Amino acid sequence: MAVNEGKLNNLRSQFVHELDAAMHAATIVVGDPLGRYKALTGAPATAQKPAGRTQTDPCYLRK
């Protein structure tokens, strides 16, 4: 049975795209109840300011 390389590459690409979207959604589900997105509203800030507002280590906000 011959494998269509073009279709296989498209399937891989779509799979990786969907996996990335699911992982991003997980960060939103976790970050919203912790108040991280609300702490980022307003003026631009370094990681220290929102970290202080959310009682989080700045290294987690940089990631």
C-alpha positions in Angstrom: 0.0 0.0 0.0 1.5 3.3 -1.1 1.5 6.2 1.4 0.7 9.6 0.1 3.4 11.7 1.7 1.6 15.0 1.1 -1.5 13.9 2.9 0.6 12.4 5.7 2.6 15.7 6.2 -0.7 17.7 6.2 -2.1 15.3 8.9 1.1 15.7 11.0 1.0 19.5 10.6 -2.7 19.6 11.6 -2.1 17.3 14.6 0.8 19.5 15.9 -1.3 22.6 15.4 -4.3 21.1 17.4 -2.0 19.9 20.1 -0.5 23.3 20.5 -4.0 24.9 20.7 -5.0 22.4 23.4 -1.9 23.1 25.5 -2.5 26.9 25.2 -6.1 26.4 26.3 -4.8 24.5 29.4 -2.7 27.5 30.4 -5.7 29.8 30.1 -7.8 27.4 32.2 -5.1 27.5 34.9 -4.1 31.1 34.7 -7.6 32.7 34.8 -8.6 31.4 38.3 -5.2 32.4 39.6 -5.8 36.0 38.5 -2.8 36.1 36.2 -4.6 37.6 33.2 -6.3 40.3 35.3 -2.9 41.2 36.8 -1.5 41.8 33.3 -4.2 44.4 32.4 -3.2 48.0 32.4 0.3 49.3 31.7 3.1 47.0 30.4 5.1 45.5 33.2 8.0 43.3 34.0 7.3 39.8 35.5 7.8 41.2 39.0 4.7 43.4 39.1 2.1 40.8 38.2 4.0 38.2 40.2 3.6 40.4 43.3 -0.1 40.9 42.6 -0.8 37.2 42.2 1.7 36.0 44.8 3.5 33.9 42.2 7.2 33.5 41.5 8.2 35.7 38.6 9.9 32.8 36.8 6.5 31.2 36.2 5.1 34.3 34.6 8.1 34.7 32.2 7.4 31.2 30.8 
